[in-house]
Amino acid sequence: MLNKYSQRDPRWSEMRLGKSSNPTVGEQGCLVTAIAIGSGNTGTEDFDPMSLVKKLGDGGFIEGGLLLWVKAAEAMNCRFGYRYDVSGGSGHERISEGEAWRITWHLHMMGIPVLLHVDTNGDGSPNHWVTTDPTVTESVGMPVGIASQQTAIPIIDPWDGKALPFVDRYRNVCGLAYFLDRTRDAADGWKAAVLSRTLSVADGEEGSVNQLLWKLTRP
C-alpha cells in the first residue's frame, strides 16, 4: 500500500515550497505530496511531504514553488521517467490521451506508481497532480478503451489523501511522470526506450504506442 498523505495535513501544510515568497504545501504542494505518496514504492527512502520539502530546500524549487525534477531525483536517490505533456506544452513531447493511458497502464501493471497531471476544471489546463496506486487493482490486464482505463485505475489524491478510482473525480490527463528505482532497474534489467521525435522502443520496433516508452533523467 502507498502512503495516503494530504497536502493540507497541518503537520506540513504551512511549509513553504522553497523560498519564503513561494506558496505553501497546502496551497500548491500537490506534486511534492504526490511524490511522497509514491515514495515508499520506489525502493529508496520513504518520505512524507515534510521530510521531502526539507531535503529539497530552497534549491529544489523555482519561483512560484515549481518543483525541479532533477533535484527531486537527487534528494530521493532515484530516477523519474520523463513528463509527457498531452497538451503539447513547451518543452514536452505531444502525445494523445489514449497513448498517455496506455503508458500509465503498462507502468501500473509493472507495479510502478504514475504521477498524473490532471485538469480539475474540465478545460484541458493541468492544475493538479495525483498518484496511481499499483498495489491496489482488480484488473489482470489493461482494460480496453480510455473510459474503462479511467474507471479501473486506482489513485490517491494529494488534496485530501483519499484513495478512489480516477474517474470519481477527474476526466482529463494532461501529462505524466513515474518512478523508476535503481534496485528494480538493475534486478530486472529493464531497457529504457526514449520517446523523442523519432520513436524508439525496447524491442526495436519503431512507432508502436503499445510498447512501453519512456525517457529517463538521471540524478
C-alpha positions as protocol buffer text, in pm:
chain_id: "A"
residue {
  index: 1
  type: MET
  ca { x: 0 y: 0 z: 0 }
}
residue {
  index: 2
  type: LEU
  ca { x: 112 y: 355 z: -70 }
}
residue {
  index: 3
  type: ASN
  ca { x: 113 y: 642 z: 178 }
}
residue {
  index: 4
  type: LYS
  ca { x: -216 y: 831 z: 196 }
}
residue {
  index: 5
  type: TYR
  ca { x: -80 y: 1183 z: 251 }
}
residue {
  index: 6
  type: SER
  ca { x: -279 y: 1504 z: 219 }
}
residue {
  index: 7
  type: GLN
  ca { x: -112 y: 1832 z: 127 }
}
residue {
  index: 8
  type: ARG
  ca { x: -350 y: 2001 z: 373 }
}
residue {
  index: 9
  type: ASP
  ca { x: -228 y: 1800 z: 672 }
}
residue {
  index: 10
  type: PRO
  ca { x: -147 y: 2062 z: 941 }
}
residue {
  index: 11
  type: ARG
  ca { x: 189 y: 1893 z: 1005 }
}
residue {
  index: 12
  type: TRP
  ca { x: 324 y: 2038 z: 678 }
}
residue {
  index: 13
  type: SER
  ca { x: 50 y: 2242 z: 507 }
}
residue {
  index: 14
  type: GLU
  ca { x: 209 y: 2575 z: 609 }
}
residue {
  index: 15
  type: MET
  ca { x: 560 y: 2483 z: 490 }
}
residue {
  index: 16
  type: ARG
  ca { x: 688 y: 2696 z: 202 }
}
residue {
  index: 17
  type: LEU
  ca { x: 793 y: 2532 z: -123 }
}
residue {
  index: 18
  type: GLY
  ca { x: 1148 y: 2660 z: -115 }
}
residue {
  index: 19
  type: LYS
  ca { x: 1181 y: 3036 z: -69 }
}
residue {
  index: 20
  type: SER
  ca { x: 967 y: 3223 z: 181 }
}
residue {
  index: 21
  type: SER
  ca { x: 794 y: 3406 z: -106 }
}
residue {
  index: 22
  type: ASN
  ca { x: 673 y: 3079 z: -260 }
}
residue {
  index: 23
  type: PRO
  ca { x: 333 y: 2914 z: -198 }
}
residue {
  index: 24
  type: THR
  ca { x: 285 y: 2661 z: 81 }
}
residue {
  index: 25
  type: VAL
  ca { x: 242 y: 2285 z: 56 }
}
residue {
  index: 26
  type: GLY
  ca { x: -125 y: 2329 z: 143 }
}
residue {
  index: 27
  type: GLU
  ca { x: -172 y: 2581 z: -136 }
}
residue {
  index: 28
  type: GLN
  ca { x: 26 y: 2432 z: -425 }
}
residue {
  index: 29
  type: GLY
  ca { x: 210 y: 2129 z: -291 }
}
residue {
  index: 30
  type: CYS
  ca { x: 13 y: 1862 z: -475 }
}
residue {
  index: 31
  type: LEU
  ca { x: 316 y: 1744 z: -675 }
}
residue {
  index: 32
  type: VAL
  ca { x: 558 y: 1713 z: -384 }
}
residue {
  index: 33
  type: THR
  ca { x: 282 y: 1536 z: -188 }
}
residue {
  index: 34
  type: ALA
  ca { x: 207 y: 1305 z: -482 }
}
residue {
  index: 35
  type: ILE
  ca { x: 576 y: 1213 z: -497 }
}
residue {
  index: 36
  type: ALA
  ca { x: 580 y: 1146 z: -121 }
}
residue {
  index: 37
  type: ILE
  ca { x: 273 y: 925 z: -160 }
}
residue {
  index: 38
  type: GLY
  ca { x: 457 y: 703 z: -405 }
}
residue {
  index: 39
  type: SER
  ca { x: 800 y: 722 z: -244 }
}
residue {
  index: 40
  type: GLY
  ca { x: 754 y: 408 z: -35 }
}
residue {
  index: 41
  type: ASN
  ca { x: 724 y: 205 z: -352 }
}
residue {
  index: 42
  type: THR
  ca { x: 1048 y: 328 z: -513 }
}
residue {
  index: 43
  type: GLY
  ca { x: 1289 y: 102 z: -326 }
}
residue {
  index: 44
  type: THR
  ca { x: 1456 y: 407 z: -173 }
}
residue {
  index: 45
  type: GLU
  ca { x: 1381 y: 622 z: 130 }
}
residue {
  index: 46
  type: ASP
  ca { x: 1018 y: 663 z: 230 }
}
residue {
  index: 47
  type: PHE
  ca { x: 936 y: 1036 z: 253 }
}
residue {
  index: 48
  type: ASP
  ca { x: 643 y: 1229 z: 389 }
}
residue {
  index: 49
  type: PRO
  ca { x: 580 y: 1579 z: 242 }
}
residue {
  index: 50
  type: MET
  ca { x: 757 y: 1749 z: 533 }
}
residue {
  index: 51
  type: SER
  ca { x: 1078 y: 1548 z: 508 }
}
residue {
  index: 52
  type: LEU
  ca { x: 1084 y: 1576 z: 129 }
}
residue {
  index: 53
  type: VAL
  ca { x: 1038 y: 1955 z: 128 }
}
residue {
  index: 54
  type: LYS
  ca { x: 1308 y: 1989 z: 394 }
}
residue {
  index: 55
  type: LYS
  ca { x: 1550 y: 1775 z: 194 }
}
residue {
  index: 56
  type: LEU
  ca { x: 1480 y: 1966 z: -127 }
}
residue {
  index: 57
  type: GLY
  ca { x: 1541 y: 2300 z: 42 }
}
residue {
  index: 58
  type: ASP
  ca { x: 1535 y: 2629 z: -148 }
}
residue {
  index: 59
  type: GLY
  ca { x: 1723 y: 2477 z: -441 }
}
residue {
  index: 60
  type: GLY
  ca { x: 1454 y: 2219 z: -510 }
}
residue {
  index: 61
  type: PHE
  ca { x: 1201 y: 2474 z: -631 }
}
residue {
  index: 62
  type: ILE
  ca { x: 1198 y: 2769 z: -865 }
}
residue {
  index: 63
  type: GLU
  ca { x: 992 y: 3087 z: -843 }
}
residue {
  index: 64
  type: GLY
  ca { x: 629 y: 3013 z: -769 }
}
residue {
  index: 65
  type: GLY
  ca { x: 711 y: 2688 z: -591 }
}
residue {
  index: 66
  type: LEU
  ca { x: 753 y: 2481 z: -907 }
}
residue {
  index: 67
  type: LEU
  ca { x: 947 y: 2160 z: -843 }
}
residue {
  index: 68
  type: LEU
  ca { x: 1276 y: 2086 z: -1018 }
}
residue {
  index: 69
  type: TRP
  ca { x: 1256 y: 1718 z: -1120 }
}
residue {
  index: 70
  type: VAL
  ca { x: 1630 y: 1662 z: -1120 }
}
residue {
  index: 71
  type: LYS
  ca { x: 1654 y: 1794 z: -763 }
}
residue {
  index: 72
  type: ALA
  ca { x: 1375 y: 1561 z: -651 }
}
residue {
  index: 73
  type: ALA
  ca { x: 1562 y: 1269 z: -809 }
}
residue {
  index: 74
  type: GLU
  ca { x: 1880 y: 1369 z: -628 }
}
residue {
  index: 75
  type: ALA
  ca { x: 1701 y: 1409 z: -295 }
}
residue {
  index: 76
  type: MET
  ca { x: 1536 y: 1068 z: -322 }
}
residue {
  index: 77
  type: ASN
  ca { x: 1829 y: 886 z: -483 }
}
residue {
  index: 78
  type: CYS
  ca { x: 1601 y: 754 z: -754 }
}
residue {
  index: 79
  type: ARG
  ca { x: 1504 y: 833 z: -1109 }
}
residue {
  index: 80
  type: PHE
  ca { x: 1192 y: 974 z: -1267 }
}
residue {
  index: 81
  type: GLY
  ca { x: 1055 y: 892 z: -1607 }
}
residue {
  index: 82
  type: TYR
  ca { x: 1007 y: 1184 z: -1841 }
}
residue {
  index: 83
  type: ARG
  ca { x: 700 y: 1401 z: -1804 }
}
residue {
  index: 84
  type: TYR
  ca { x: 491 y: 1369 z: -2114 }
}
residue {
  index: 85
  type: ASP
  ca { x: 254 y: 1652 z: -2199 }
}
residue {
  index: 86
  type: VAL
  ca { x: -72 y: 1560 z: -2369 }
}
residue {
  index: 87
  type: SER
  ca { x: -146 y: 1926 z: -2442 }
}
residue {
  index: 88
  type: GLY
  ca { x: 190 y: 1971 z: -2616 }
}
residue {
  index: 89
  type: GLY
  ca { x: 320 y: 2234 z: -2375 }
}
residue {
  index: 90
  type: SER
  ca { x: 656 y: 2397 z: -2419 }
}
residue {
  index: 91
  type: GLY
  ca { x: 948 y: 2158 z: -2386 }
}
residue {
  index: 92
  type: HIS
  ca { x: 742 y: 1839 z: -2377 }
}
residue {
  index: 93
  type: GLU
  ca { x: 650 y: 1588 z: -2643 }
}
residue {
  index: 94
  type: ARG
  ca { x: 287 y: 1595 z: -2750 }
}
residue {
  index: 95
  type: ILE
  ca { x: 102 y: 1264 z: -2713 }
}
residue {
  index: 96
  type: SER
  ca { x: -263 y: 1168 z: -2725 }
}
residue {
  index: 97
  type: GLU
  ca { x: -464 y: 1100 z: -2412 }
}
residue {
  index: 98
  type: GLY
  ca { x: -515 y: 743 z: -2531 }
}
residue {
  index: 99
  type: GLU
  ca { x: -140 y: 693 z: -2550 }
}
residue {
  index: 100
  type: ALA
  ca { x: -95 y: 851 z: -2207 }
}
residue {
  index: 101
  type: TRP
  ca { x: -341 y: 599 z: -2063 }
}
residue {
  index: 102
  type: ARG
  ca { x: -170 y: 306 z: -2235 }
}
residue {
  index: 103
  type: ILE
  ca { x: 166 y: 414 z: -2091 }
}
residue {
  index: 104
  type: THR
  ca { x: 5 y: 455 z: -1749 }
}
residue {
  index: 105
  type: TRP
  ca { x: -140 y: 105 z: -1762 }
}
residue {
  index: 106
  type: HIS
  ca { x: 187 y: -53 z: -1878 }
}
residue {
  index: 107
  type: LEU
  ca { x: 360 y: 102 z: -1577 }
}
residue {
  index: 108
  type: HIS
  ca { x: 70 y: 22 z: -1344 }
}
residue {
  index: 109
  type: MET
  ca { x: 89 y: -348 z: -1431 }
}
residue {
  index: 110
  type: MET
  ca { x: 464 y: -338 z: -1366 }
}
residue {
  index: 111
  type: GLY
  ca { x: 397 y: -207 z: -1014 }
}
residue {
  index: 112
  type: ILE
  ca { x: 522 y: 147 z: -1080 }
}
residue {
  index: 113
  type: PRO
  ca { x: 328 y: 445 z: -937 }
}
residue {
  index: 114
  type: VAL
  ca { x: 246 y: 705 z: -1201 }
}
residue {
  index: 115
  type: LEU
  ca { x: 209 y: 1076 z: -1129 }
}
residue {
  index: 116
  type: LEU
  ca { x: -81 y: 1205 z: -1339 }
}
residue {
  index: 117
  type: HIS
  ca { x: -108 y: 1576 z: -1418 }
}
residue {
  index: 118
  type: VAL
  ca { x: -482 y: 1635 z: -1427 }
}
residue {
  index: 119
  type: ASP
  ca { x: -730 y: 1906 z: -1507 }
}
residue {
  index: 120
  type: THR
  ca { x: -978 y: 1982 z: -1229 }
}
residue {
  index: 121
  type: ASN
  ca { x: -1173 y: 2244 z: -1428 }
}
residue {
  index: 122
  type: GLY
  ca { x: -1260 y: 2042 z: -1736 }
}
residue {
  index: 123
  type: ASP
  ca { x: -1088 y: 2289 z: -1969 }
}
residue {
  index: 124
  type: GLY
  ca { x: -778 y: 2085 z: -2052 }
}
residue {
  index: 125
  type: SER
  ca { x: -543 y: 2300 z: -1842 }
}
residue {
  index: 126
  type: PRO
  ca { x: -342 y: 2090 z: -1594 }
}
residue {
  index: 127
  type: ASN
  ca { x: -355 y: 2223 z: -1238 }
}
residue {
  index: 128
  type: HIS
  ca { x: -325 y: 1924 z: -1005 }
}
residue {
  index: 129
  type: TRP
  ca { x: -124 y: 1601 z: -957 }
}
residue {
  index: 130
  type: VAL
  ca { x: -244 y: 1262 z: -831 }
}
residue {
  index: 131
  type: THR
  ca { x: -65 y: 929 z: -778 }
}
residue {
  index: 132
  type: THR
  ca { x: -181 y: 596 z: -918 }
}
residue {
  index: 133
  type: ASP
  ca { x: -167 y: 304 z: -675 }
}
residue {
  index: 134
  type: PRO
  ca { x: -36 y: -14 z: -842 }
}
residue {
  index: 135
  type: THR
  ca { x: -70 y: -208 z: -517 }
}
residue {
  index: 136
  type: VAL
  ca { x: -450 y: -197 z: -545 }
}
residue {
  index: 137
  type: THR
  ca { x: -602 y: -335 z: -862 }
}
residue {
  index: 138
  type: GLU
  ca { x: -856 y: -597 z: -957 }
}
residue {
  index: 139
  type: SER
  ca { x: -755 y: -594 z: -1322 }
}
residue {
  index: 140
  type: VAL
  ca { x: -547 y: -878 z: -1465 }
}
residue {
  index: 141
  type: GLY
  ca { x: -472 y: -685 z: -1783 }
}
residue {
  index: 142
  type: MET
  ca { x: -508 y: -349 z: -1950 }
}
residue {
  index: 143
  type: PRO
  ca { x: -876 y: -251 z: -1990 }
}
residue {
  index: 144
  type: VAL
  ca { x: -988 y: -166 z: -2343 }
}
residue {
  index: 145
  type: GLY
  ca { x: -1070 y: 199 z: -2413 }
}
residue {
  index: 146
  type: ILE
  ca { x: -999 y: 523 z: -2229 }
}
residue {
  index: 147
  type: ALA
  ca { x: -1326 y: 518 z: -2032 }
}
residue {
  index: 148
  type: SER
  ca { x: -1255 y: 169 z: -1896 }
}
residue {
  index: 149
  type: GLN
  ca { x: -893 y: 258 z: -1818 }
}
residue {
  index: 150
  type: GLN
  ca { x: -1003 y: 569 z: -1626 }
}
residue {
  index: 151
  type: THR
  ca { x: -1262 y: 373 z: -1429 }
}
residue {
  index: 152
  type: ALA
  ca { x: -1026 y: 90 z: -1334 }
}
residue {
  index: 153
  type: ILE
  ca { x: -717 y: 289 z: -1231 }
}
residue {
  index: 154
  type: PRO
  ca { x: -694 y: 349 z: -854 }
}
residue {
  index: 155
  type: ILE
  ca { x: -541 y: 676 z: -732 }
}
residue {
  index: 156
  type: ILE
  ca { x: -452 y: 853 z: -411 }
}
residue {
  index: 157
  type: ASP
  ca { x: -538 y: 1222 z: -427 }
}
residue {
  index: 158
  type: PRO
  ca { x: -290 y: 1455 z: -250 }
}
residue {
  index: 159
  type: TRP
  ca { x: -568 y: 1708 z: -192 }
}
residue {
  index: 160
  type: ASP
  ca { x: -716 y: 1502 z: 91 }
}
residue {
  index: 161
  type: GLY
  ca { x: -521 y: 1175 z: 90 }
}
residue {
  index: 162
  type: LYS
  ca { x: -821 y: 970 z: -19 }
}
residue {
  index: 163
  type: ALA
  ca { x: -793 y: 652 z: -225 }
}
residue {
  index: 164
  type: LEU
  ca { x: -1051 y: 625 z: -502 }
}
residue {
  index: 165
  type: PRO
  ca { x: -1094 y: 542 z: -871 }
}
residue {
  index: 166
  type: PHE
  ca { x: -959 y: 813 z: -1101 }
}
residue {
  index: 167
  type: VAL
  ca { x: -1294 y: 864 z: -1272 }
}
residue {
  index: 168
  type: ASP
  ca { x: -1466 y: 952 z: -942 }
}
residue {
  index: 169
  type: ARG
  ca { x: -1302 y: 1296 z: -952 }
}
residue {
  index: 170
  type: TYR
  ca { x: -1121 y: 1352 z: -1281 }
}
residue {
  index: 171
  type: ARG
  ca { x: -1155 y: 1305 z: -1655 }
}
residue {
  index: 172
  type: ASN
  ca { x: -858 y: 1457 z: -1835 }
}
residue {
  index: 173
  type: VAL
  ca { x: -492 y: 1356 z: -1812 }
}
residue {
  index: 174
  type: CYS
  ca { x: -265 y: 1634 z: -1935 }
}
residue {
  index: 175
  type: GLY
  ca { x: 75 y: 1483 z: -1857 }
}
residue {
  index: 176
  type: LEU
  ca { x: 250 y: 1214 z: -1654 }
}
residue {
  index: 177
  type: ALA
  ca { x: 570 y: 1113 z: -1481 }
}
residue {
  index: 178
  type: TYR
  ca { x: 671 y: 799 z: -1298 }
}
residue {
  index: 179
  type: PHE
  ca { x: 917 y: 644 z: -1055 }
}
residue {
  index: 180
  type: LEU
  ca { x: 1199 y: 418 z: -1163 }
}
residue {
  index: 181
  type: ASP
  ca { x: 1424 y: 294 z: -884 }
}
residue {
  index: 182
  type: ARG
  ca { x: 1779 y: 171 z: -935 }
}
residue {
  index: 183
  type: THR
  ca { x: 1725 y: -154 z: -747 }
}
residue {
  index: 184
  type: ARG
  ca { x: 1442 y: -269 z: -968 }
}
residue {
  index: 185
  type: ASP
  ca { x: 1617 y: -140 z: -1279 }
}
residue {
  index: 186
  type: ALA
  ca { x: 1930 y: -345 z: -1202 }
}
residue {
  index: 187
  type: ALA
  ca { x: 1744 y: -655 z: -1086 }
}
residue {
  index: 188
  type: ASP
  ca { x: 1506 y: -678 z: -1380 }
}
residue {
  index: 189
  type: GLY
  ca { x: 1738 y: -541 z: -1645 }
}
residue {
  index: 190
  type: TRP
  ca { x: 1475 y: -304 z: -1778 }
}
residue {
  index: 191
  type: LYS
  ca { x: 1564 y: -130 z: -2101 }
}
residue {
  index: 192
  type: ALA
  ca { x: 1491 y: 239 z: -2139 }
}
residue {
  index: 193
  type: ALA
  ca { x: 1326 y: 347 z: -2459 }
}
residue {
  index: 194
  type: VAL
  ca { x: 1322 y: 716 z: -2543 }
}
residue {
  index: 195
  type: LEU
  ca { x: 1017 y: 893 z: -2676 }
}
residue {
  index: 196
  type: SER
  ca { x: 1154 y: 1176 z: -2888 }
}
residue {
  index: 197
  type: ARG
  ca { x: 1076 y: 1296 z: -3237 }
}
residue {
  index: 198
  type: THR
  ca { x: 1198 y: 958 z: -3360 }
}
residue {
  index: 199
  type: LEU
  ca { x: 1020 y: 691 z: -3158 }
}
residue {
  index: 200
  type: SER
  ca { x: 1241 y: 414 z: -3024 }
}
residue {
  index: 201
  type: VAL
  ca { x: 1101 y: 124 z: -2823 }
}
residue {
  index: 202
  type: ALA
  ca { x: 1258 y: -150 z: -2612 }
}
residue {
  index: 203
  type: ASP
  ca { x: 1236 y: -425 z: -2875 }
}
residue {
  index: 204
  type: GLY
  ca { x: 1348 y: -204 z: -3163 }
}
residue {
  index: 205
  type: GLU
  ca { x: 1007 y: -176 z: -3328 }
}
residue {
  index: 206
  type: GLU
  ca { x: 957 y: 191 z: -3408 }
}
residue {
  index: 207
  type: GLY
  ca { x: 638 y: 385 z: -3360 }
}
residue {
  index: 208
  type: SER
  ca { x: 430 y: 135 z: -3161 }
}
residue {
  index: 209
  type: VAL
  ca { x: 227 y: 311 z: -2892 }
}
residue {
  index: 210
  type: ASN
  ca { x: 151 y: -27 z: -2734 }
}
residue {
  index: 211
  type: GLN
  ca { x: 514 y: -61 z: -2628 }
}
residue {
  index: 212
  type: LEU
  ca { x: 639 y: 84 z: -2302 }
}
residue {
  index: 213
  type: LEU
  ca { x: 803 y: 413 z: -2395 }
}
residue {
  index: 214
  type: TRP
  ca { x: 999 y: 622 z: -2154 }
}
residue {
  index: 215
  type: LYS
  ca { x: 1279 y: 871 z: -2117 }
}
residue {
  index: 216
  type: LEU
  ca { x: 1492 y: 877 z: -1805 }
}
residue {
  index: 217
  type: THR
  ca { x: 1657 y: 1162 z: -1621 }
}
residue {
  index: 218
  type: ARG
  ca { x: 1944 y: 1051 z: -1402 }
}
residue {
  index: 219
  type: PRO
  ca { x: 2019 y: 1218 z: -1068 }
}
